[in-house]
Amino acid sequence: MTAEAIRDAAARSRQGTGDGDRPLRIALLSYKGNPFCGGQGVYVRHLSRELARLGHRVEVIGAQPYPVLDEGVPLTELPSLDLYRQPDPFRTPGRGEYRDWVDALEVATMWTGGFPEPLTFSLRARRHLAARRGDFDVVHDNQTLGYGLLGGPGVLGAPLVTTVHHPITVDRQLDLAAATTLRRRLSVRRWYGFTRMQRRVARRLPSVLTVSGTSRQEIVDHLGVDAGRVHVVHIGADTERFAPDPAVPEVPGRIVTTSSADVPLKGLVHLVEALAKVRTEHPEAHVVVVGRRAERGPVARAVERFGLNEPDHTGRVPVEFVKGISDEELVDLVRGAQIACVPSLYEGFSLPAAEAMATGTPLVATTGGAIPEVAGPDGETSLAVPPQDPGALAAALTRLLSDAPLRARLGRAGRARVLSRFTWRQAAIGTAEHYRDAIAHSTTGRRTG
């Protein structure tokens, strides 16, 4: 055990769990957990670490892409057939890879254009938890919402708490609105077929956590969950890692954004168009996208149309994509930017916004979904623009690139906002309180049933 771990253990023994009760045994389920390909993986990694620091025993049970976890948090692998892995996504497994009927269901759903992982992971998790009855005080599902997780403590061996970051029906609506052909619309409908299951499951859940007031209302409206069963626990940034560092030089004109995929929801195409406008006044302006470059699609076409895919007079490509970078490289990338940008049409919370603000990097963000809850008032802790408005986005970026004092003021205010509202320790304490409520209600129900 390291000296730091010994100090942490001693502190926990003195302070308890931070929520005033005995340590809990927690099974945290993650059907998709890679922190470099989406917010769910970030949530699992940081929440599990902070729950462990509070003294709870957390075991993450996950499928591919497996979560990256911090020291002290064990991972139990519950493998799928990993049908979407690189470099051969949508692959057909060899005959020897099939283990049971769940594997066959997974392949059949993929063959017919659907997305099987929420259902098939829930079935594997149900089987795994039933075999380990008594090992956990509570099961925490991270947005799987699969049929296999129904049945209560009698099936899972412990009461269930579920986090819904935002209803995937929102993504479905936006993808359908962006579909330009009948074939594409039919494909989108089939891919999102699992959302029907998620609606049915969500309505039967005893306790639903979500990350913002906006997401809470969306869960009520889209999924039909009773408002009294949906509770907001804000998440946040790793404020120890995402922190200012004056030693990191500021790169003139750098705008950093995060986009896990070329989907309408993320609004990257609007940032590309805005950049073309910004460069007429600030030719050094460039965007670094943390995420995978799409070879085809709206973003690729916009980059080519505006001539942003070739090196400029500085030798820099105006729109650059980076992926697979370490935590330290990501933090320095954000620290070195003059602006962080969140151009999304909708976000259930927006971890990239919170992380950028934590580093002291000034933020330009849309008002889509819950982003204003995170970014704060326009002109005080960020600059806010309407979604899908490249002109307004360009104006805000130009204003901020031209005004160093404003950048400094927004950067300071943004970090102060995150420290006061959005930290993972606060999220862990709030989440553990809902675990205890679920356990208490489950115990009461057994006694009176």
C-alpha positions in Angstrom: 0.0 0.0 0.0 1.4 3.4 -0.9 1.9 6.2 1.6 -1.0 8.1 0.0 -3.3 5.1 0.3 -2.4 4.7 4.0 -3.2 8.3 4.6 -6.5 8.0 2.8 -7.4 4.9 4.8 -6.6 6.6 8.1 -8.6 9.7 7.1 -11.6 7.5 6.2 -11.4 5.7 9.6 -11.5 9.1 11.3 -14.2 10.7 9.2 -16.5 7.7 8.4 -18.0 7.6 5.0 -18.8 11.3 4.7 -22.6 10.6 4.8 -22.9 9.6 8.4 -23.3 5.8 8.3 -21.6 2.4 7.8 -19.7 1.7 4.6 -21.8 0.1 1.8 -21.0 -2.7 -0.6 -21.9 -1.4 -4.0 -22.1 -3.1 -7.4 -21.8 -0.4 -10.1 -22.9 -1.6 -13.5 -21.4 -0.2 -16.7 -22.4 -1.7 -20.1 -20.1 0.8 -21.9 -17.4 2.3 -19.8 -14.4 3.6 -21.7 -13.8 7.2 -20.4 -12.3 8.3 -23.7 -15.5 7.6 -25.8 -18.2 9.2 -23.8 -19.5 10.6 -20.5 -20.8 7.3 -19.1 -17.2 6.1 -18.7 -16.1 9.3 -17.0 -19.0 9.0 -14.6 -18.1 5.4 -13.7 -14.5 6.1 -13.2 -14.8 9.2 -11.0 -17.9 8.3 -9.0 -16.4 4.9 -8.1 -13.1 6.5 -7.0 -14.8 9.0 -4.8 -17.2 6.4 -3.3 -14.2 4.3 -2.4 -12.4 7.3 -0.9 -15.5 7.8 1.3 -14.9 4.3 2.7 -17.5 2.3 0.6 -16.6 -0.9 -1.1 -17.2 -0.5 -4.8 -17.0 -3.2 -7.4 -17.5 -2.1 -11.1 -19.1 -4.8 -13.2 -18.6 -3.9 -16.9 -18.5 -4.9 -20.5 -16.4 -3.7 -23.4 -15.1 -1.2 -23.9 -14.0 -1.8 -20.3 -13.9 1.1 -17.8 -10.6 2.6 -16.8 -10.6 2.7 -13.0 -8.5 4.2 -10.4 -6.5 2.3 -7.8 -8.6 0.6 -5.1 -11.6 0.0 -7.4 -11.8 -3.6 -8.7 -13.3 -4.4 -12.1 -15.3 -7.6 -12.8 -15.4 -8.2 -16.5 -18.7 -9.3 -17.9 -17.7 -9.6 -21.6 -20.0 -9.2 -24.5 -19.0 -10.3 -28.0 -17.7 -6.8 -28.6 -19.3 -6.4 -31.9 -18.4 -2.8 -32.4 -14.7 -2.9 -31.6 -12.1 -1.4 -33.9 -10.8 -2.1 -36.5 -13.7 -4.5 -37.4 -17.0 -3.0 -36.2 -20.2 -4.8 -37.0 -18.2 -8.0 -37.2 -19.7 -11.5 -37.3 -18.2 -13.7 -34.6 -16.6 -17.1 -35.3 -18.6 -20.2 -34.4 -16.3 -20.8 -31.4 -17.1 -17.4 -29.8 -20.7 -18.2 -29.0 -21.3 -19.2 -25.4 -25.0 -19.2 -24.9 -28.4 -17.8 -26.2 -27.6 -14.3 -25.0 -24.6 -14.2 -27.5 -26.9 -15.4 -30.3 -29.4 -12.7 -29.4 -26.7 -10.1 -29.5 -25.6 -11.0 -33.0 -29.1 -11.4 -34.3 -30.0 -7.9 -33.1 -26.9 -6.4 -34.7 -27.5 -8.3 -38.0 -31.0 -6.7 -38.2 -29.7 -3.1 -37.6 -30.5 -2.8 -33.9 -28.2 -2.0 -30.9 -28.2 -5.0 -28.6 -25.9 -4.0 -25.8 -28.3 -2.5 -23.2 -30.5 -5.6 -23.3 -27.8 -8.3 -23.5 -25.6 -6.7 -20.8 -28.6 -6.5 -18.5 -29.3 -10.2 -19.0 -25.7 -11.1 -18.2 -25.7 -8.8 -15.2 -28.9 -10.4 -13.9 -27.3 -13.9 -14.1 -24.1 -12.7 -12.5 -25.8 -10.9 -9.6 -28.2 -13.8 -8.9 -25.2 -16.0 -8.5 -23.6 -13.6 -5.9 -26.7 -13.0 -3.8 -25.6 -11.4 -0.5 -22.4 -9.8 -1.8 -23.8 -6.3 -2.2 -26.0 -3.9 -0.3 -27.1 -2.0 -3.4 -26.8 -2.3 -7.2 -26.3 0.9 -9.2 -27.1 0.7 -12.9 -25.5 3.3 -15.1 -28.1 3.9 -17.8 -28.4 0.3 -19.0 -32.2 0.2 -18.4 -32.5 -3.4 -19.7 -35.2 -5.9 -19.0 -32.7 -8.1 -17.1 -32.5 -5.6 -14.3 -36.2 -5.8 -13.4 -37.5 -7.9 -10.5 -36.1 -6.1 -7.5 -34.0 -7.4 -4.7 -35.6 -10.8 -5.0 -33.9 -11.2 -8.4 -30.8 -9.0 -8.1 -30.0 -9.8 -4.5 -30.0 -6.1 -3.5 -32.1 -3.0 -4.2 -31.6 -1.2 -7.5 -30.7 2.5 -8.1 -30.4 3.7 -11.7 -28.7 6.7 -13.2 -30.1 8.2 -16.4 -27.8 10.9 -17.7 -30.4 11.9 -20.2 -33.1 9.9 -22.2 -31.6 8.5 -25.3 -34.9 9.4 -27.0 -33.5 12.9 -27.2 -30.6 11.6 -29.4 -33.2 9.6 -31.4 -35.2 12.7 -32.1 -32.2 14.8 -33.2 -30.9 12.0 -35.5 -34.3 11.5 -37.1 -34.5 15.3 -37.7 -31.1 15.2 -39.4 -32.0 12.1 -41.6 -32.4 13.2 -45.2 -33.7 10.0 -46.8 -36.3 7.4 -46.0 -33.7 4.7 -45.8 -31.7 6.7 -43.3 -34.8 7.4 -41.2 -35.7 3.7 -41.1 -32.2 2.8 -40.1 -32.2 5.4 -37.3 -35.5 4.0 -36.0 -34.2 0.5 -36.0 -30.9 1.4 -34.3 -32.8 3.2 -31.5 -35.3 0.3 -31.1 -33.8 -0.3 -27.6 -35.3 3.0 -26.4 -38.7 1.3 -26.2 -37.3 -1.1 -23.7 -35.7 1.7 -21.8 -39.0 3.5 -21.5 -40.8 0.4 -20.1 -38.0 -0.3 -17.7 -37.6 3.3 -16.4 -41.3 3.4 -15.5 -40.9 0.5 -13.2 -37.8 1.6 -11.4 -38.1 2.5 -7.7 -35.3 5.1 -7.7 -33.8 7.1 -10.6 -30.9 9.5 -10.3 -30.0 12.1 -12.9 -27.4 14.8 -13.3 -29.4 18.0 -13.8 -32.8 19.6 -13.5 -33.1 19.6 -17.3 -32.5 15.9 -17.5 -35.0 15.3 -14.7 -37.7 17.0 -16.7 -36.7 15.1 -19.9 -37.0 11.8 -18.0 -40.5 12.7 -16.8 -41.6 13.9 -20.3 -39.9 11.3 -22.5 -39.8 8.2 -20.3 -43.0 8.7 -18.4 -41.3 8.3 -15.0 -43.2 9.7 -12.0 -41.5 12.9 -11.0 -41.3 11.9 -7.3 -39.0 9.0 -8.2 -36.4 11.1 -10.1 -33.7 12.8 -8.0 -31.0 15.2 -9.1 -27.4 14.6 -8.0 -25.0 16.9 -9.9 -21.8 15.4 -11.1 -18.6 17.4 -11.7 -15.0 17.7 -12.7 -11.9 16.1 -11.3 -10.8 19.5 -9.8 -7.5 18.1 -8.6 -6.5 17.1 -12.2 -8.4 19.8 -14.1 -6.8 22.8 -12.4 -5.0 25.9 -13.7 -1.2 25.7 -14.3 0.5 28.9 -15.3 3.5 26.9 -16.5 1.5 25.6 -19.5 1.8 28.2 -22.3 -1.3 29.6 -23.9 -1.6 28.8 -27.6 -2.8 31.8 -29.6 -6.1 31.2 -31.3 -6.6 27.7 -29.9 -10.2 26.6 -29.4 -10.7 23.2 -27.8 -13.9 21.1 -27.9 -14.9 17.5 -27.2 -17.0 15.5 -29.7 -17.2 11.7 -29.2 -18.8 11.1 -32.6 -20.1 13.0 -35.7 -23.7 13.1 -34.6 -26.1 16.1 -34.8 -26.4 16.2 -31.0 -22.8 17.5 -30.5 -23.2 20.5 -32.9 -19.6 20.2 -34.2 -20.7 21.1 -37.7 -21.9 24.5 -36.4 -18.5 25.1 -34.7 -16.7 24.4 -38.0 -18.8 26.9 -39.8 -18.3 29.5 -37.0 -14.6 28.9 -37.2 -14.5 29.9 -40.9 -16.1 33.2 -39.9 -13.8 33.8 -37.0 -10.7 33.3 -39.1 -11.6 36.3 -41.3 -10.7 38.4 -38.2 -8.4 36.0 -36.4 -6.5 34.0 -38.9 -4.6 32.2 -36.2 -7.9 30.7 -34.8 -8.1 26.9 -34.9 -10.1 24.2 -33.3 -8.7 21.1 -31.7 -11.4 18.4 -31.4 -10.9 15.7 -28.7 -12.5 12.8 -30.5 -12.4 10.7 -33.6 -12.4 12.2 -37.1 -15.3 11.1 -39.3 -14.2 10.4 -42.8 -17.7 11.1 -44.1 -20.7 13.0 -42.9 -21.7 16.6 -42.2 -18.5 17.6 -40.3 -16.2 16.2 -42.9 -18.1 18.0 -45.7 -18.0 21.3 -43.8 -14.3 21.1 -43.1 -13.7 20.5 -46.8 -16.1 23.1 -48.0 -14.5 25.9 -45.9 -11.0 24.8 -46.7 -10.1 23.9 -43.1 -8.5 20.6 -43.8 -5.2 21.9 -45.1 -2.3 23.5 -43.3 -2.5 27.3 -43.2 0.3 29.9 -43.2 1.4 28.8 -39.7 1.6 25.2 -40.8 -1.3 24.2 -38.6 -4.4 22.5 -39.8 -7.3 24.7 -38.8 -9.5 21.8 -37.6 -7.4 19.0 -35.9 -8.7 15.8 -34.3 -6.9 14.1 -31.5 -7.8 10.8 -29.8 -6.3 8.3 -27.4 -4.5 10.9 -25.4 -3.7 10.5 -21.7 -5.4 12.4 -18.9 -2.4 14.6 -18.5 -2.3 15.4 -22.2 -6.0 16.2 -22.2 -5.6 18.6 -19.3 -2.7 20.4 -20.8 -4.6 20.7 -24.1 -7.4 22.4 -22.3 -5.1 24.6 -20.2 -3.3 25.8 -23.3 -6.5 26.8 -25.1 -7.6 30.4 -25.2 -11.2 29.2 -25.3 -13.1 26.0 -24.6 -16.3 25.5 -26.6 -19.4 23.3 -26.2 -21.5 23.7 -29.4 -24.0 20.9 -28.5 -27.6 21.1 -29.4 -28.4 19.3 -26.2 -26.5 17.9 -23.1 -27.8 16.2 -20.1 -25.0 17.8 -18.0 -21.8 18.5 -20.0 -18.7 17.2 -18.3 -16.4 19.0 -20.9 -17.9 22.3 -19.8 -17.2 21.6 -16.2 -13.7 20.3 -16.8 -12.8 23.3 -18.9 -14.1 25.7 -16.3 -12.1 23.8 -13.6 -8.9 24.5 -15.5 -9.7 28.2 -15.6 -10.2 28.1 -19.4 -12.9 30.6 -20.5 -16.0 28.9 -21.9 -18.3 29.6 -24.9 -21.3 27.3 -24.8 -24.8 26.9 -26.2 -27.9 27.0 -24.1 -28.8 23.4 -25.2 -30.3 21.2 -22.5 -28.6 21.4 -19.1 -25.6 23.3 -20.3 -26.7 26.6 -18.7 -27.0 24.8 -15.3 -23.3 24.0 -15.6 -21.9 27.0 -17.4 -23.8 29.6 -15.4 -25.0 33.1 -16.3 -24.0 34.6 -19.7 -21.2 37.1 -19.2 -20.5 36.1 -15.7 -19.0 32.6 -15.8 -19.3 31.9 -19.6 -20.5 33.3 -22.9 -23.8 31.7 -23.9 -25.2 31.4 -27.5 -28.3 29.6 -28.9 -27.8 26.1 -30.3 -27.5 25.7 -34.1 -26.5 29.3 -34.6 -23.0 29.5 -36.2 -23.3 33.3 -36.5 -23.8 33.8 -32.8 -21.2 31.3 -32.0 -18.7 33.0 -34.3 -19.5 36.4 -32.6 -18.9 35.0 -29.1 -15.6 33.3 -30.1 -14.4 36.5 -31.9 -15.3 38.6 -28.9 -13.4 36.4 -26.5 -10.3 36.0 -28.7 -10.2 39.8 -28.9 -10.5 40.5 -25.1 -7.8 39.1 -22.9 -9.2 40.6 -19.6 -12.6 39.1 -20.3 -11.0 35.7 -20.9 -9.2 36.0 -17.5 -12.3 37.1 -15.7 -14.5 34.3 -17.1 -11.8 31.8 -16.4 -11.5 32.7 -12.7 -15.3 32.8 -12.3 -15.8 29.5 -14.0 -13.4 27.7 -11.8 -15.0 29.2 -8.7 -18.4 28.0 -9.9 -17.2 24.4 -10.4 -15.4 24.3 -7.0 -18.6 25.4 -5.2 -21.1 23.2 -7.1 -19.7 20.4 -9.2 -17.1 18.1 -7.6 -17.0 14.3 -7.6 -16.8 14.2 -3.8 -20.1 16.0 -3.6 -21.6 13.7 -6.2 -20.5 10.6 -4.3 -21.9 11.9 -1.0 -25.2 12.7 -2.6 -25.4 9.4 -4.4 -24.6 7.4 -1.3 -27.6 9.1 0.4 -29.9 7.7 -2.2 -28.3 4.3 -1.9 -29.3 4.4 1.8 -32.8 5.5 1.0 -33.2 2.6 -1.5 -31.9 0.1 1.1 -34.3 1.5 3.8 -37.3 1.4 1.5 -36.4 -2.2 0.4 -36.1 -3.3 4.0 -39.4 -1.7 4.9 -41.1 -3.2 1.9 -40.0 -6.7 2.9 -41.2 -6.3 6.5 -44.6 -5.0 5.5 -45.0 -7.2 2.5 
